[in-house]
Amino acid sequence: MEENVRTGGCVVAVDGPSGSGKSTVSRRLAIALGARYLDTGAMYRAVTWAVLRSGVDLADPSAVAKVAGETELGIGTDPEGYGVTADGVPVEVEIRGSEVTGAVSAVAAVPAVRSLLVTRQRDLAAAAGRIVIEGRDIGAVVAPNADLKVFLTASAAARAARRSAENATDVGHTATDLARRDRLDSTRKADPMVPALDAVVLDTTELGIDEVVVRLREMLAERGVGR
């Protein structure tokens, strides 16, 4: 597969675990840059929703891959109003629920699913040209030639507090679930969640969203892109 998704624009790859702030940061950065925005995690969640609805066994990679290949995804790239559909059904709310959250790491670990969605992500990025892409393997796999690669992180306590506040869930339960997902995402054989070798690792524990966006814009300016 072609690895360079740039088409004369600006590609920013934002990776990191849940609760690191990457979704909000990525959307705000895209708005500031007048760029498109791609939430690759939503794509895996939408496929997971379709897999759960189909009733196939999550432990059967062939069955999971078959559902993924047959599901028509609609992925918006407008940072101020993107939407997600699966087979024409709006699923933006459903894919953020606990059932999908609990199953998405297993579905995302299937190599055939990753291959399918990485190809789609590269196509979307190439069509946009100027885009901020967020996920867990963007800088290392999806867009290795991005103009800027950033891996956002934060302390486990900060991440759990942020996510529990977003979802109105118990902090302790959230921390346990985040640790589970981190373990699965970082140890899977296909495209594990790791910083790209040339990524800037930025700890957001003590930083506000606006501060992070400012730092990323400064990094882009230093590289002479993103204006």
N, C-alpha and C positions, 0 to 999 in steps of 0.2 A: 504494500500500500504506500501511496505517496505520503511522505512525512512532512513536507513543507506546505502548510496551509495558507501562507501569506500570498496575497494577490496585489501587492503594492500598498496595502493599508497598514494597520497596526494591530498586532495580535498580543494580548496580554493573557498569560496563563496563571490562574490563581488556584492553588491546591491547598489542602489541609483537612484535618479531621472535623467532625461535627462540633459546633460550638466555638470554632475559632474566629467566627465573624465573616467568613469568606463570601457568603451569599449577599449579605447587606453591603459589604465593601464592594463586591464585584458589580452589583447593580448601580451603586452610586458612582463608581468610577466610570462605568459605561455611560451614564448620563452626563458626567462631567466632560467626557471625551467626545460626546456625540457619536458613540459607537453602539453596536448591537451587543446583546448579552445572551450567553448560552449557559443554562444550568444543566450540566450533563447528569447530575444526580437525579433530576426530575425525569430524565429519559429512562434510567434504570428503575426508578420507582413506578413509572407508568407501565413498563414491561412486567414488573412484579405484580402490579394490580391485575394485569391481564392474566398472568400465570395463576394467581390465586383464584380469579374468577373462573378459570378453565377447570380447576379442580385437579390438575396434574400433580404428581408427587414432586415436591421441591428437591428431593434427593435423586431424581432422575434427570441428569443433565440433557439427555437427548430430547426428552419430552419438554423440558423448559426451553431449550433452544428452538424447538419447533414452534411453540407458542410465540416466542420472541420474533421469529421470522415471519409469522403470519399476522402479527399485530401491526396495524397501520398507526404510526405515531404522528401527531401534529404538535410541533414544538415552536412556540413563538419566541422571537428574539428581540422584542421591544422591551427595554429595561423598565419602562414605566407601565407596562400593561401586557406582559407576556402571558400566554395560556398554554395548557397542556391537554391534549386529547388522545384517547386510545380507541381506535376503530370508530372515530367520530363522536365519542362520548367525552364530555368535559370531565377531567379527573383531578383537577388541581387541588381540590379539598381532600378527596379520597386518598391520594397518594401520600398525604402528610399524616395519615392516621396510624395508630399503633400497629395494626395488622401488617400493613405494608412496611413500616419501619422495622418490624421484627423479622421480616423475610428478605428484605432487599439485599443484604450482604451475601446471602446464599445464592440468590439469582445473579448478582453481579460477579460472582466468582466463577460462573460457567464460561469457559474460554470462547465458545461459539457466540454467546450473548455479547461478550466484550468486543469480539471482532466485528460483529454486526453493527453495534452502536458506535464504536470508534470510527468506522467508515462513514457512518451518517454524521457524526460530529465534525469530521474533517470536511465533509461536503458543505455543511452549514457554515463552517468557519470560512471556507474558501469563497463561498457566495457572498458573505458579508464583507470580507476584506478587513474592515475595521471593527474589531470585536474583543470583548472581554469574556473569557471562557473559564468557568469554575468547575472544580471537581476534585478528584483524588489522584488522577494520573495524567493530567493535562500537559504539564511541562515535560514529563518523562516519556509519554507515549503519544498523546493526541496531537500536540503541537510542539515538538522538540525544537523547532526553529522560531519560537515566539520571540517577539521583541523584548519582552520582560517576563521572567518566570519568578513567581513568588510562592513560597510555602508559608501559610499563616498557621500559627500554633498559639497555644495558651495553656495555662496550668489546668490540670484536671478539675480542680475546684471551680475555677472561673468558667470553664466550658459547661460544667454541669449546672451551675447557677444560671447562666445565660439560657441554656436550652430549657430548663425547668420553668423559667420565667416566661419564655415564649409559649410553651405548651401547657402551662398551669399544672405541672406534674411534680411529684415528690422529688426533691433534690437527690436523695440517696438512691432511689430507683433509677433516676436519670443517669447518675454517675456510673452505676453498674451497667446500664445498657450501653452507654458510650464506651466504656472499657471493653465490652464484648464486641462492639462494632469495630473499634480500633484494632483489636486482636485479629478479627476476621479479615479486615481490609488490608492490614499490613503484612499478613502472612499468606495470603492467597497466592497460588502459583502464577496465575495470569494477571499481569500488570498490578502488582501490589502497591499500596499507598506508601510511597517514599518520595522525598524531595528529589527533583532532578539535580544532577551533579552541579549545574551552574545556576541553580535557583537561589534567590535571596530568602533566607529563613527569617521571618519577622514574628516575634513574640508579641501578641496583642493583649496579654493579661492586664497590663496597666494602661492600655491605649483606648481611646474612644474611637468610634467609627470614622468621624471626620479627620482625626489625626492620622489614621491609617491611610485614608484616601489621599491626604496631602502628601504623605511619604511616598506613596506609589507614583503620584504625579511628578514628584521631584525625581524619582528614579527614572521615569520615562524621559523627563527633560534632560537629564544627564546623558541619556543615550541618543538624544536628538530626535525622539519620536513622540507621538501622542499629542502633538500641537494641533 
